[in-house]
Amino acid sequence: MHLYGNLSPVASVGILVLFALYLGLYLGLFGLLFGTIRRNWNLTAALISSPILWVAVEFARDRVTGFPWDLLGYTQIDNLTLVRLAPWTGVFGLSLVIAAVNMLWAAPIAKLPRATTRLFLSFACTLTIIAIWLQFKGPTPPPAETSATAVLVQENLSVGVGAQQQSREAMLASFATLSQHPDFPLQATLTGAPDLIVWPESPAAFWDSDPAYRDFMEQLAKSSSAPILADDLTRASTNPDGTYSLYNSTTFFKEDGSYGGRYDKIHLVPFGEYVPYKPLFFFAGSLLDGLPFIPGTQRVLFEDHGRKYGAFICYESVFGDEIRQFVGHGAEVLVNLSDDGWYGDTSAPWEHLDMVRMRAIENNRWVLRSTNTGVTASIDPYGRIVDQMPRHVRGSLLAGFNFIDNITFYTRHGDWIAWICAVLTASLVIVSLLRSRRQATAQ
């Protein structure tokens, strides 16, 4: 927030500490729930219920705070055994399993009765041995077939206050060159033009309503004989003080150059695109330089030659229950446009990539991911990275993918397992409190 948001060091540290404390309340909540059950029942009951409590708390972090970054289940993204649960349960199902296995292994530490400890350890050993065997000896998903190609542009623009950028005209010309991927001549003799060109979210100020920008993109689509998905800005409304609010949008240009509509980002980034609880965080207003974004209201699909694309923007990728709605409405391939340049060279770009990979598994869809600075990649329905570009280079990736139209259980029913855990947790707490009251009355 200091480096990119132009806030003072003191304000940046203040926001960081407050946000960390706020998220830390969820760990405190887990401890409170665990302690309530232990106090009114016993330690064994608390341990057995702990996986359910954990998932319920993660679910609250998703729905209440809106910051479900790196839930426990994401740790298993490369575990070919456990990720097979994701098309049924979503990431929360994986969190439940991991919490349950750790609960079983905790029996010796908890000093439960000897018979209970032996039972827990027997289950833990059995599950662990089965999981290890399946990981190394179990069936491996076959290579995913591809029938289409996409050009994923990686613009590698500097981000943040004072970043040096090219003029709009120079950027458009440069990115248009990237869209004409060097492998086009070879591909043209085999399969023709690519099925899609994708420009990522970036700090470039391309306006959806700019006639010059519209004309440029329409001409590029015609010359490439391919539709284009590009992230840009849309002016939403003018405020009384003369400033205006914006949509972070994805605009679709059909291969004949005609305008194919736009999708406005629904789930915005806290402190990046809007200030949550603004009266409390009034000192963070300068983060947005007076240009706040407002959320879109409709999940729009883009159609070309009967094929439907669902595009989601950056931070939206961490919300599985929202991304599944694109697939539920008919998207046959998912496209993620993102700008991860704000993360610098931390682990965050790779964490973000893993969460996008989970969306591919949950919905049994290819995901085409075009980013400003990386990681730009194509991801198959098993969450495997098929094609990938190095970070911090300007270029484009010619990626294979396929169209899929079946619907997974998770796509159809969403976070059902998290809802069950939430209801069970609420029931356990209510019963525990009633039990405590009865015991107090009896005394």
N, C-alpha and C positions, 0 to 999 in steps of 0.2 A: 504493500500500500504506500510505502514511502518511495520506493524505486519507481513504480509505475503510476501511482495515483496522485503524486505531488502533495501528499500529506506530510506534515511535520513528523520527525521521528517520535516525538512524545505521543501524538495522536495515533500513529501507526501501532505503537506498542500497546496503547490503551485499548484499541479495537481488538488486537490480537489476544490480549489477556482476557478481555470480557468474553470474546467468542469461545476461547478455549475453556473458560470456566463454565460457560453455558452448556457446551457439549459435554463437559465433565459431569454435569448434573445427571446425565443418563447412566453413567457408571455408578453414581451414588444411588440412583433409583433402583438399579439392579441389586445393589447391596441392601437397600431398605426392604425390597420385596423378599429377598432371600431371608433376611433376618426376621421378618414378620412371620413367615411360614415356619422357620426353625423355632421361634419362640412359642408359637401356638400349637405346633405339632412336635416334630423332632428333627434332628439333623438329617436322618435318612430321607424323610419326606422333602426336606428342603433341597437336598442334592438331586433327588429324582426329578423334582420340578424345575431345577435350575436351567436346563436347556430351553424349556418353554418360556421361562422368565426372560432369558437372554434374547430370544427371537422377538418377544413382545416389546422389549426395550429398543431393539434395533428398528422394529416397525414404527415405534413412536418417533425415533430419530428421523426416519424417512418421512412420515406424514406430518409431524408437528413442527420440527425444525426445518425440514426440507434440506437436510445435508447428510444423505446416506453414503458418504464417501468411504470406501474400503470396509464394507461390512465383512464379517468373519468368513462368509462363504466364498468371497473372491479369492481367498488364499488357495483355493483348490482348482483354479482355472486350468492348470496343466495336469490335473489328476483325471486321467481318462476314465477312471471308475466312477468317481463321485459326480463328475459333471453330467453324467447320464441322467441324474435326477433333475437337472435344471429344466428340461422341457416339460416336466411334470410339476415341479414345486417352485421353480424360480430360485434365485440366489438364497432366499430365506430357508429353503429346504436344506441347502448345503450348510448354512449356519447352524441349523438344528442338529444335523448329524455330527458336525465337529464338536459342538458344545456337549452333545450326549457322550461321545467317546471320551472327551476330557473329564466329564463327570465320573465316568466309570473308573478311569485311572486315578481319580482323586480319593478313592476309598481308603487306601492305606494312610494317607495324610490326615484324613478326617477322623481316623481312629473309630470307625464304625464297629459294631459287634463282629466277631470273627467270622461267623457264618455269612453275614451280609457282605463283608469285605471279600471273602472268597468268591461269592456269587458275582459281585461286580467285576473283580479281576478276571474271572473266567469269561464273562461277556466281552470285556475289553480285549483280552488276548485273542479270542475267536474273531472278533470283528476286524482287529488290526491285521491278523494273518490273512484273512480273506481279502482285505483291501490291498495288501501288498502283493498277494498272488495275482489278483485281477489286474493290478497296475502293470506287472511285468509279464504275465503269462496269459492274461485275458485277451479276448478278441479286440483287434485294433480296427477302428473305422476305416473303410477304404478311402482312397483319395477322392475328393469331391470332384465331380465332373463339371466342366465349364462349357458353355455354349455361346457366351457373349463376352465382349471386352469393353472396358471403360478406361478413359484417360483421367488420372487423378493428379491434379496440379498441386504442387507444393511451392508457394510463392516466396517463402523465407523473407518476409518483411520484418524490419525492426519494430518492436512494440514499446509502448510507454511514452511518457512525456519527453519531448525533445528528440525523439527518434528521427533519424534522417530517412526521408522517404523520397521516392521519385515522384515526378508529376503524374497526374492521373493518366495523361496521354501515353507517357513512357511505360507506365505499369500495364496499361491495357495492351499495348503493342508487345511487351515482353511476355505477358501471360498468354496472349494469343499464339505466340510462337511456341510456347510450352504445350499448348493444346494440340498443335500439329506435331504429335509425337514422332520421333525419328523412325520408329518401326512401322509407321503408316504405310509406306510403299510396300513393305513385305506383307503386311496384313491385308492390304488391298487386293493382292493377288490371290488371297486365300478366303477371307471372310468379308471383305469390304470394309467400309468405314466402321469406327467404333460405335457401340450402342449408346454411349453416354460420355460426356465430358463434365468434370466436376471442378469448380473453383471453390476453395475453402473459405471459411470465416477468416477474416484478417483485419488489420487496422486500416486497410485501404478504404477511402470514403467514396464508394460507388453507390449512387442513389438510384433506386428503382424507378423514380419518376423522371430522371434525367434523359431527355430525348437523345442526346449524343451517345450516352451509354447504351440505351436501348437499341439504337441503330447499329452501334458497333457489335453488340452481342448477336443481334439478328443476322448481320452479315457473316460473323464468325460461324454461327450455326449452319448457315447456307453453304459456306465454303468448305466446312468440315463434313457436311452431310450427316450431322449428329446433333442430337438435342444437348442442351447445356443446363446444368444446375449451378447457380452461382449465388454466393452469399452477398447481400448488399443491405442498404439502409432504406427504410421507408418512413417518410414523415407522417406521424399519426395525427397530431393536433397542435395548435398554437396555444400557448398558455397566456394568461392575462398580462404577465410581465414581459411578453414579447419573445420569450424562449419557446422552444417546441419539444414535444415528446416524440420518441422514435420507436419504430419496430425494428428488431433484428430479423431480417427476412432472408428467405431462400427463393430466388426467382427462377422460373423454368422457361427456357426458350426452346421451342420445337425445332426439329431439323429443317423445316421449311422457313425458319426465321420468325415465325409468328410467336406472339407472347402467349405462354401457356399457364400463367397464373403465378401465385406466390404463396408461401407458407410463412407466417409470422411466429417467431419463437414464443412458446407458451411459458416455459419454466425458465425464468431469468436467474442470473447469478447474483446472489446477495453481495452487496458492496461493489460489485463490478458493473452491474447494469441497473441496479436500484438499491436503495438503502432501506433495509427492513427495520421496522420499529423506529421510524425516523425521529420522533421526539426524543428517544433515548440516545440514538446515535447522531444527534444533530451536527456534531463536529466532523462527521464523515461526508458531509454534503459535497465538498469540493472534489471528491473522488470522481464524480460524474461530470464535472465541468459545466453544470447547469443543463445538461442534456440527458435527462433520465429516459430509460426505456420503459415501455409499458408492454404487458404480455399480450400475445395473440389469444384468440378464443376458439380456433377451429383447427383440427388436424386435417391438413389438405394433402391429397395424393396427386401425383403427376403421372399422366398417361401418355405413352407413345407406342404406336403400333400394337395397341391392345395390352401392353405391358405396363404395370403400375409400380411406381417408385414412392417410397416413404422417406422423406428427408427430415432428420432431426439435427439440432444445432448444439454443438459443444456440450455444455453442462447437462443438457436434457438426457444425455446418454446414461447418467447414473440412476435414472428412475425407470426400473424395469416395467412397472405397471403402466407407465405412460407410453413407452416405446411399443409395447405389445398392441396398443390400440391402432397404430398404423397398420400392423399386420392383420389385425382383426377386421379392419376396414377394406382389406384387399391388397396391401402392398406385397409384391412378389420379390422385392429386394429392398434392403435398407441402405440409406446413404447418410453418413455422418460427416458434417462439415464443422471443423473445429479450428480454433486458434489456441494452441498450447504454448505459444511463445512466452506467455506471462509466467509460466512455471520455471523458466530458465533451465539450468542443467541439474535440476533436482530429480527425484524419483517420480514426481507427479505425472509427467507425460506417460510413463510406462504403467503407472497405476490406472490412469484414465483409459489407456488402451485395453487393459485387462477387463475393465468394466464394460467396454464396448464389446469385447469378445464374449462376455457373458450374455449380452443381448442377442448375439447371433445364435448361441446355443439354446437359449430359452425359447426362441421363436422359430428355430430351424430355418434361418435365412442367411444368405450372404450379406455381409456388410461391407460397403465400399467407403473407406475412410480417407477423406482428403483434408489435410491440415496445413496450416501456415508454415510451421517450422518442423513438423514431425510429431508423432509417428504416422506417416501416410502409409496405408496398407489395405490389402483386400483380405477379408476374413471369411472362412468357409463356415457352414452351419454347425461344425463341430468345435468352433472357436479357434481353429488353427489359422495362423498367419500364412497365407499362400504366397503373396507378393508384398514386398516392403521396400521403402526408400530410406536411405540414410537421413538422419536429422541434420538441420542447419545447412541445407543445400537447396538452391533453386533448381527445380527440374519437374519432371512429370513421370508418372508410373503408368505403364500399360498393363492393366490388371485383368485377369480373367474372372468371370463369375457366372452365375446361372440364375434362372428364374424358378422359384418354387411357390406352389400355391396351396400346400396342405397347411393345416392349423394344428398346433400343439395343444396339449391340455392346458399348459400355462397361458398360452395366448388366449385361449377361450375363457379361462377362469381367473387369471391374475394371481394376486398374492393370497390365495385361499388359505395356505398353510400358516401365513403370518396372522391372518384374521382369527384362525382357530387358536393359535397361541395367545393372542390378545384376549380372546373371550375366556380361555381357560385361566389365564393369569388373573383377570378380573374376578372370576368365580372363586379361585383359591384365596385371594385376598379377602373377599367378602365373607367366605366361610370361616377363614382364620379369625377375622375380627369378631364375628358372631360367637365363635368358640371361646375367644378371649373374654367376651362380655359375660357369657354363661358361667365361665369359671370364676370370674370376679364376683358375680351375683351369688354363686354357691358358697363362696367364702364369707 
